[in-house]
């Protein structure tokens, strides 16, 4: 072969090097794609570096002897951050797990909700817990885990004084046989318990500092001010909220509560005349104030209907019971109504005794729980009586 037909040595060596480099690069890309799946296609959670991610990949391999997918690694990062009390980082990682992820979705939402409470983000925490409970309804999730979510969610609502909204969640605890005596008391006696606690108010302030513009938190803050007798501050806050949300039923309820507690009859009646038409789904306290207004106007029948509606939702409400008594005392009484009046007066006395005895019914006193159940039978609160008896029986059962 002529020398001219043979590639020059200086020309053939670089070409061979380039070819080998291309082959090696291709192999490296394939290896990385296997070892680090989806890493290039998915953004890393905020606060997680590429080095953090790679270390987690190596940790996964060492623990499980398998190659992890992207969400395997992110979940490992989240739970590692949680153990290290790096709460913001944990939330950042949990947020990358979609709720519909077959393996991690439910767990991510449950853990995310609890960490967000630690960070005082009540609004985001509630959303995460609600999403978890929706998944629980669709899947067969452990009842103990559901109970954890339900308790945190009802606690968030209790701090915000959203009593009606807790009912289905507390009932779910009872249906799952996961309810404590405290859960049952919240479910069946919301207006017999002390709600405006200093601890609740303190936690609410921490929630507001995190999400100051949230309406539910602002309304609750005004109601705590009212309960503490700080009426001027409550009035200023509620006036602003009414300007911003003139038809919001919970804002109207809190405004009427303030005026009622302050004895401002004229202002109370003025707002009542401006209320939108009654709806069965409105807050119980707003309906009770409607009854109070009609009572003052001697509209006995309408007032009676409003108080009866509240008692259908909360049979142990002493104020609505007394409102119904006042309606019957001032109306023309049939023999049946006279008997009903007598029963209501006895009921009111029993509720007063129960309020005093409520603290005695606790996890260490099954006999006091049974006594409370007996009172419920007297009040014809059969569901409450059954739930309390079941809880007392569980207390008496050796663990």
DRENLO-779745 format. One record per residue (C-alpha): residue number from 1; chain; residue in one letter; z, x, y. Coordinates in steps of 0.02 Angstrom, whole numbers, plus 50000, padded with zeros to 5 digits. Layout:
(NUM, "A", "A", (Z, X, Y))
...
This chain:
(1, "A", "X", (50000, 50000, 50000))
(2, "A", "X", (49953, 50073, 50169))
(3, "A", "X", (50100, 50126, 50273))
(4, "A", "X", (50045, 50008, 50411))
(5, "A", "X", (50069, 49857, 50293))
(6, "A", "X", (50252, 49901, 50264))
(7, "A", "X", (50370, 49834, 50397))
(8, "A", "X", (50447, 49973, 50498))
(9, "A", "X", (50624, 50015, 50443))
(10, "A", "X", (50688, 49985, 50618))
(11, "A", "X", (50615, 49809, 50616))
(12, "A", "X", (50664, 49750, 50441))
(13, "A", "X", (50851, 49792, 50450))
(14, "A", "X", (50893, 49681, 50601))
(15, "A", "X", (50799, 49536, 50523))
(16, "A", "X", (50897, 49551, 50362))
(17, "A", "X", (51060, 49557, 50462))
(18, "A", "X", (51014, 49400, 50558))
(19, "A", "X", (50971, 49309, 50397))
(20, "A", "X", (51136, 49358, 50317))
(21, "A", "X", (51231, 49306, 50473))
(22, "A", "X", (51147, 49136, 50472))
(23, "A", "X", (51192, 49110, 50289))
(24, "A", "X", (51373, 49163, 50317))
(25, "A", "X", (51388, 49050, 50469))
(26, "A", "X", (51323, 48903, 50370))
(27, "A", "X", (51446, 48936, 50230))
(28, "A", "X", (51589, 48950, 50355))
(29, "A", "X", (51544, 48784, 50435))
(30, "A", "X", (51543, 48700, 50264))
(31, "A", "X", (51712, 48777, 50220))
(32, "A", "X", (51789, 48722, 50385))
(33, "A", "X", (51720, 48547, 50363))
(34, "A", "X", (51808, 48537, 50195))
(35, "A", "X", (51969, 48620, 50249))
(36, "A", "X", (51986, 48532, 50418))
(37, "A", "X", (51911, 48359, 50392))
(38, "A", "X", (51871, 48256, 50547))
(39, "A", "X", (51954, 48384, 50662))
(40, "A", "X", (51796, 48405, 50765))
(41, "A", "X", (51761, 48219, 50767))
(42, "A", "X", (51937, 48162, 50820))
(43, "A", "X", (52031, 48210, 50978))
(44, "A", "X", (52197, 48294, 50950))
(45, "A", "X", (52350, 48195, 51007))
(46, "A", "X", (52416, 48240, 51178))
(47, "A", "X", (52535, 48387, 51163))
(48, "A", "X", (52459, 48450, 51000))
(49, "A", "X", (52360, 48613, 51007))
(50, "A", "X", (52228, 48669, 50883))
(51, "A", "X", (52354, 48794, 50815))
(52, "A", "X", (52484, 48656, 50791))
(53, "A", "X", (52355, 48554, 50698))
(54, "A", "X", (52305, 48699, 50585))
(55, "A", "X", (52487, 48737, 50544))
(56, "A", "X", (52511, 48555, 50495))
(57, "A", "X", (52356, 48567, 50384))
(58, "A", "X", (52432, 48716, 50297))
(59, "A", "X", (52599, 48626, 50280))
(60, "A", "X", (52512, 48477, 50201))
(61, "A", "X", (52422, 48588, 50076))
(62, "A", "X", (52584, 48674, 50031))
(63, "A", "X", (52678, 48510, 50005))
(64, "A", "X", (52546, 48400, 49922))
(65, "A", "X", (52422, 48527, 49851))
(66, "A", "X", (52278, 48423, 49920))
(67, "A", "X", (52160, 48432, 50068))
(68, "A", "X", (52219, 48316, 50208))
(69, "A", "X", (52116, 48194, 50310))
(70, "A", "X", (52138, 48186, 50498))
(71, "A", "X", (52266, 48044, 50495))
(72, "A", "X", (52364, 48131, 50357))
(73, "A", "X", (52389, 48278, 50473))
(74, "A", "X", (52428, 48171, 50626))
(75, "A", "X", (52558, 48071, 50531))
(76, "A", "X", (52638, 48232, 50470))
(77, "A", "X", (52642, 48296, 50649))
(78, "A", "X", (52721, 48133, 50708))
(79, "A", "X", (52860, 48133, 50580))
(80, "A", "X", (52893, 48319, 50606))
(81, "A", "X", (52909, 48288, 50794))
(82, "A", "X", (53026, 48143, 50757))
(83, "A", "X", (53140, 48251, 50651))
(84, "A", "X", (53144, 48379, 50791))
(85, "A", "X", (53185, 48242, 50919))
(86, "A", "X", (53024, 48277, 51012))
(87, "A", "X", (53006, 48093, 51052))
(88, "A", "X", (52862, 48098, 51175))
(89, "A", "X", (52760, 48204, 51054))
(90, "A", "X", (52802, 48087, 50910))
(91, "A", "X", (52741, 47936, 51010))
(92, "A", "X", (52582, 48030, 51056))
(93, "A", "X", (52546, 48062, 50872))
(94, "A", "X", (52593, 47888, 50811))
(95, "A", "X", (52477, 47815, 50942))
(96, "A", "X", (52330, 47902, 50857))
(97, "A", "X", (52361, 47803, 50697))
(98, "A", "X", (52268, 47636, 50704))
(99, "A", "X", (52365, 47482, 50651))
(100, "A", "X", (52235, 47440, 50520))
(101, "A", "X", (52251, 47608, 50434))
(102, "A", "X", (52281, 47561, 50253))
(103, "A", "X", (52411, 47696, 50218))
(104, "A", "X", (52496, 47733, 50384))
(105, "A", "X", (52462, 47588, 50504))
(106, "A", "X", (52619, 47485, 50474))
(107, "A", "X", (52736, 47635, 50463))
(108, "A", "X", (52665, 47707, 50624))
(109, "A", "X", (52695, 47546, 50720))
(110, "A", "X", (52873, 47526, 50655))
(111, "A", "X", (52923, 47706, 50693))
(112, "A", "X", (52830, 47705, 50858))
(113, "A", "X", (52924, 47550, 50914))
(114, "A", "X", (53093, 47627, 50878))
(115, "A", "X", (53050, 47791, 50966))
(116, "A", "X", (52987, 47696, 51119))
(117, "A", "X", (53156, 47608, 51130))
(118, "A", "X", (53238, 47780, 51131))
(119, "A", "X", (53122, 47822, 51277))
(120, "A", "X", (53172, 47658, 51363))
(121, "A", "X", (52994, 47591, 51360))
(122, "A", "X", (53044, 47414, 51310))
(123, "A", "X", (52873, 47340, 51348))
(124, "A", "X", (52774, 47458, 51238))
(125, "A", "X", (52910, 47454, 51104))
(126, "A", "X", (52898, 47265, 51092))
(127, "A", "X", (52710, 47274, 51072))
(128, "A", "X", (52725, 47400, 50931))
(129, "A", "X", (52858, 47298, 50840))
(130, "A", "X", (52757, 47138, 50860))
(131, "A", "X", (52605, 47225, 50787))
(132, "A", "X", (52710, 47285, 50640))
(133, "A", "X", (52775, 47110, 50606))
(134, "A", "X", (52598, 47041, 50611))
(135, "A", "X", (52551, 47170, 50480))
(136, "A", "X", (52705, 47119, 50381))
(137, "A", "X", (52643, 46940, 50377))
(138, "A", "X", (52474, 46998, 50312))
(139, "A", "X", (52539, 47125, 50185))
(140, "A", "X", (52681, 47138, 50062))
(141, "A", "X", (52790, 47255, 50163))
(142, "A", "X", (52970, 47297, 50114))
(143, "A", "X", (53093, 47165, 50172))
(144, "A", "X", (53219, 47296, 50226))
(145, "A", "X", (53088, 47372, 50343))
(146, "A", "X", (53046, 47200, 50411))
(147, "A", "X", (53231, 47173, 50447))
(148, "A", "X", (53236, 47335, 50547))
(149, "A", "X", (53090, 47278, 50654))
(150, "A", "X", (53160, 47103, 50677))
(151, "A", "X", (53330, 47167, 50732))
(152, "A", "X", (53257, 47287, 50859))
(153, "A", "X", (53141, 47153, 50926))
(154, "A", "X", (53277, 47021, 50943))
(155, "A", "X", (53388, 47151, 51025))
(156, "A", "X", (53254, 47188, 51155))
(157, "A", "X", (53238, 47002, 51189))
(158, "A", "X", (53427, 46981, 51200))
(159, "A", "X", (53440, 47118, 51332))
(160, "A", "X", (53307, 47023, 51430))
(161, "A", "X", (53396, 46855, 51402))
(162, "A", "X", (53242, 46782, 51316))
(163, "A", "X", (53344, 46676, 51196))
(164, "A", "X", (53213, 46549, 51142))
(165, "A", "X", (53089, 46684, 51092))
(166, "A", "X", (53215, 46760, 50972))
(167, "A", "X", (53231, 46604, 50866))
(168, "A", "X", (53082, 46626, 50747))
(169, "A", "X", (53125, 46809, 50721))
(170, "A", "X", (53307, 46775, 50685))
(171, "A", "X", (53255, 46635, 50569))
(172, "A", "X", (53140, 46758, 50480))
(173, "A", "X", (53290, 46871, 50449))
(174, "A", "X", (53382, 46724, 50371))
(175, "A", "X", (53231, 46676, 50264))
(176, "A", "X", (53220, 46855, 50200))
(177, "A", "X", (53406, 46852, 50154))
(178, "A", "X", (53428, 47000, 50271))
(179, "A", "X", (53534, 46914, 50405))
(180, "A", "X", (53707, 46975, 50452))
(181, "A", "X", (53840, 46861, 50523))
(182, "A", "X", (53795, 46928, 50696))
(183, "A", "X", (53612, 46881, 50667))
(184, "A", "X", (53663, 46706, 50613))
(185, "A", "X", (53775, 46680, 50764))
(186, "A", "X", (53633, 46729, 50880))
(187, "A", "X", (53516, 46610, 50788))
(188, "A", "X", (53627, 46456, 50788))
(189, "A", "X", (53747, 46479, 50935))
(190, "A", "X", (53653, 46566, 51077))
(191, "A", "X", (53743, 46472, 51216))
(192, "A", "X", (53916, 46495, 51139))
(193, "A", "X", (53902, 46684, 51147))
(194, "A", "X", (53934, 46793, 51300))
(195, "A", "X", (53762, 46852, 51354))
(196, "A", "X", (53781, 46940, 51523))
(197, "A", "X", (53865, 47097, 51459))
(198, "A", "X", (53885, 47258, 51556))
(199, "A", "X", (53800, 47353, 51415))
(200, "A", "X", (53650, 47237, 51418))
(201, "A", "X", (53634, 47255, 51605))
(202, "A", "X", (53645, 47444, 51592))
(203, "A", "X", (53506, 47453, 51462))
(204, "A", "X", (53399, 47336, 51564))
(205, "A", "X", (53411, 47454, 51713))
(206, "A", "X", (53350, 47595, 51601))
(207, "A", "X", (53203, 47488, 51545))
(208, "A", "X", (53160, 47444, 51725))
(209, "A", "X", (53161, 47627, 51775))
(210, "A", "X", (53025, 47655, 51644))
(211, "A", "X", (52918, 47500, 51683))
(212, "A", "X", (52976, 47435, 51854))
(213, "A", "X", (52836, 47309, 51877))
(214, "A", "X", (52864, 47207, 51719))
(215, "A", "X", (52898, 47024, 51758))
(216, "A", "X", (53014, 46988, 51611))
(217, "A", "X", (53124, 47136, 51657))
(218, "A", "X", (53129, 47084, 51840))
(219, "A", "X", (53180, 46906, 51798))
(220, "A", "X", (53317, 46969, 51683))
(221, "A", "X", (53380, 47085, 51820))
(222, "A", "X", (53396, 46937, 51940))
(223, "A", "X", (53489, 46837, 51809))
(224, "A", "X", (53613, 46978, 51779))
(225, "A", "X", (53641, 46986, 51967))
(226, "A", "X", (53677, 46799, 51967))
(227, "A", "X", (53799, 46813, 51822))
(228, "A", "X", (53890, 46956, 51911))
(229, "A", "X", (53909, 46852, 52069))
(230, "A", "X", (53791, 46965, 52168))
(231, "A", "X", (53705, 46812, 52236))
(232, "A", "X", (53628, 46886, 52392))
(233, "A", "X", (53536, 47020, 52293))
(234, "A", "X", (53484, 46892, 52162))
(235, "A", "X", (53419, 46776, 52296))
(236, "A", "X", (53314, 46912, 52378))
(237, "A", "X", (53237, 46965, 52212))
(238, "A", "X", (53199, 46787, 52156))
(239, "A", "X", (53124, 46741, 52323))
(240, "A", "X", (53001, 46885, 52303))
(241, "A", "X", (52962, 46835, 52123))
(242, "A", "X", (52931, 46654, 52174))
(243, "A", "X", (52809, 46712, 52307))
(244, "A", "X", (52716, 46815, 52177))
(245, "A", "X", (52729, 46690, 52033))
(246, "A", "X", (52758, 46517, 52111))
(247, "A", "X", (52726, 46418, 51952))
(248, "A", "X", (52802, 46532, 51823))
(249, "A", "X", (52929, 46425, 51727))
(250, "A", "X", (53048, 46569, 51692))
(251, "A", "X", (53052, 46619, 51875))
(252, "A", "X", (53088, 46438, 51922))
(253, "A", "X", (53224, 46430, 51791))
(254, "A", "X", (53309, 46587, 51857))
(255, "A", "X", (53297, 46519, 52035))
(256, "A", "X", (53379, 46356, 51985))
(257, "A", "X", (53513, 46451, 51891))
(258, "A", "X", (53556, 46548, 52048))
(259, "A", "X", (53563, 46392, 52157))
(260, "A", "X", (53665, 46298, 52027))
(261, "A", "X", (53793, 46438, 52012))
(262, "A", "X", (53800, 46456, 52202))
(263, "A", "X", (53830, 46269, 52223))
(264, "A", "X", (53676, 46258, 52336))
(265, "A", "X", (53638, 46076, 52298))
(266, "A", "X", (53504, 46054, 52430))
(267, "A", "X", (53405, 46205, 52375))
(268, "A", "X", (53427, 46158, 52192))
(269, "A", "X", (53356, 45984, 52219))
(270, "A", "X", (53216, 46048, 52328))
(271, "A", "X", (53150, 46161, 52191))
(272, "A", "X", (53171, 46023, 52062))
(273, "A", "X", (53056, 45910, 52164))
(274, "A", "X", (52924, 46047, 52160))
(275, "A", "X", (52929, 46081, 51974))
(276, "A", "X", (52770, 46060, 51872))
(277, "A", "X", (52769, 45920, 51743))
(278, "A", "X", (52891, 45944, 51601))
(279, "A", "X", (52826, 46030, 51443))
(280, "A", "X", (52916, 46042, 51277))
(281, "A", "X", (52879, 46229, 51269))
(282, "A", "X", (52965, 46275, 51432))
(283, "A", "X", (53130, 46374, 51432))
(284, "A", "X", (53279, 46273, 51370))
(285, "A", "X", (53380, 46309, 51526))
(286, "A", "X", (53242, 46243, 51638))
(287, "A", "X", (53239, 46080, 51540))
(288, "A", "X", (53428, 46069, 51554))
(289, "A", "X", (53416, 46090, 51743))
(290, "A", "X", (53288, 45950, 51747))
(291, "A", "X", (53418, 45843, 51658))
(292, "A", "X", (53549, 45894, 51787))
(293, "A", "X", (53433, 45845, 51929))
(294, "A", "X", (53396, 45673, 51854))
(295, "A", "X", (53581, 45651, 51821))
(296, "A", "X", (53617, 45677, 52006))
(297, "A", "X", (53482, 45552, 52049))
(298, "A", "X", (53558, 45429, 51925))
(299, "A", "X", (53399, 45427, 51821))
(300, "A", "X", (53505, 45408, 51665))
(301, "A", "X", (53366, 45380, 51540))
(302, "A", "X", (53260, 45528, 51596))
(303, "A", "X", (53412, 45641, 51607))
(304, "A", "X", (53463, 45589, 51432))
(305, "A", "X", (53291, 45632, 51363))
(306, "A", "X", (53297, 45805, 51439))
(307, "A", "X", (53471, 45844, 51370))
(308, "A", "X", (53423, 45776, 51200))
(309, "A", "X", (53271, 45889, 51195))
(310, "A", "X", (53380, 46042, 51227))
(311, "A", "X", (53503, 45988, 51092))
(312, "A", "X", (53362, 45972, 50967))
(313, "A", "X", (53325, 46156, 50996))
(314, "A", "X", (53506, 46215, 51018))
(315, "A", "X", (53625, 46086, 50943))
(316, "A", "X", (53777, 46190, 50994))
(317, "A", "X", (53736, 46192, 51180))
(318, "A", "X", (53897, 46131, 51264))
(319, "A", "X", (53819, 46102, 51436))
(320, "A", "X", (53684, 45986, 51370))
(321, "A", "X", (53813, 45897, 51263))
(322, "A", "X", (53918, 45867, 51419))
(323, "A", "X", (53763, 45813, 51514))
(324, "A", "X", (53726, 45682, 51383))
(325, "A", "X", (53907, 45622, 51392))
(326, "A", "X", (53892, 45599, 51580))
(327, "A", "X", (53731, 45500, 51557))
(328, "A", "X", (53814, 45380, 51435))
(329, "A", "X", (53972, 45364, 51540))
(330, "A", "X", (53870, 45306, 51689))
(331, "A", "X", (53747, 45190, 51603))
(332, "A", "X", (53764, 45016, 51532))
(333, "A", "X", (53835, 45042, 51358))
(334, "A", "X", (53794, 44946, 51202))
(335, "A", "X", (53922, 44953, 51059))
(336, "A", "X", (53810, 45083, 50976))
(337, "A", "X", (53806, 45188, 51134))
(338, "A", "X", (53995, 45175, 51151))
(339, "A", "X", (54012, 45244, 50975))
(340, "A", "X", (53887, 45380, 51015))
(341, "A", "X", (53988, 45425, 51170))
(342, "A", "X", (54145, 45442, 51065))
(343, "A", "X", (54054, 45557, 50943))
(344, "A", "X", (53987, 45664, 51084))
(345, "A", "X", (54161, 45686, 51159))
(346, "A", "X", (54227, 45742, 50989))
(347, "A", "X", (54078, 45859, 50974))
(348, "A", "X", (54114, 45934, 51144))
(349, "A", "X", (54295, 45969, 51095))
(350, "A", "X", (54240, 46049, 50932))
(351, "A", "X", (54115, 46161, 51023))
(352, "A", "X", (54254, 46219, 51139))
(353, "A", "X", (54360, 46268, 50988))
(354, "A", "X", (54212, 46355, 50906))
(355, "A", "X", (54179, 46460, 51061))
(356, "A", "X", (54357, 46527, 51049))
(357, "A", "X", (54342, 46557, 50861))
(358, "A", "X", (54169, 46636, 50869))
(359, "A", "X", (54232, 46816, 50878))
(360, "A", "X", (54340, 46790, 50722))
(361, "A", "X", (54185, 46761, 50615))
(362, "A", "X", (54132, 46940, 50581))
(363, "A", "X", (54079, 47052, 50438))
(364, "A", "X", (54260, 47083, 50386))
(365, "A", "X", (54314, 46899, 50385))
(366, "A", "X", (54220, 46793, 50258))
(367, "A", "X", (54353, 46656, 50272))
(368, "A", "X", (54320, 46641, 50459))
(369, "A", "X", (54133, 46631, 50422))
(370, "A", "X", (54166, 46490, 50298))
(371, "A", "X", (54273, 46400, 50430))
(372, "A", "X", (54127, 46414, 50551))
(373, "A", "X", (54013, 46342, 50417))
(374, "A", "X", (54132, 46195, 50397))
(375, "A", "X", (54122, 46161, 50584))
(376, "A", "X", (53933, 46164, 50571))
(377, "A", "X", (53940, 46029, 50437))
(378, "A", "X", (54045, 45924, 50555))
(379, "A", "X", (53912, 45947, 50688))
(380, "A", "X", (53775, 45902, 50563))
(381, "A", "X", (53700, 46076, 50581))
(382, "A", "X", (53655, 46089, 50397))
(383, "A", "X", (53540, 46241, 50411))
(384, "A", "X", (53674, 46339, 50502))
(385, "A", "X", (53806, 46289, 50375))
(386, "A", "X", (53696, 46343, 50229))
(387, "A", "X", (53654, 46511, 50309))
(388, "A", "X", (53836, 46548, 50349))
(389, "A", "X", (53894, 46502, 50174))
(390, "A", "X", (53763, 46618, 50099))
(391, "A", "X", (53820, 46760, 50212))
(392, "A", "X", (54003, 46729, 50167))
(393, "A", "X", (53959, 46730, 49982))
(394, "A", "X", (53869, 46897, 50003))
(395, "A", "X", (54024, 46967, 50088))
(396, "A", "X", (54130, 46917, 49939))
(397, "A", "X", (54009, 46992, 49813))
(398, "A", "X", (54055, 47169, 49758))
(399, "A", "X", (53922, 47294, 49809))
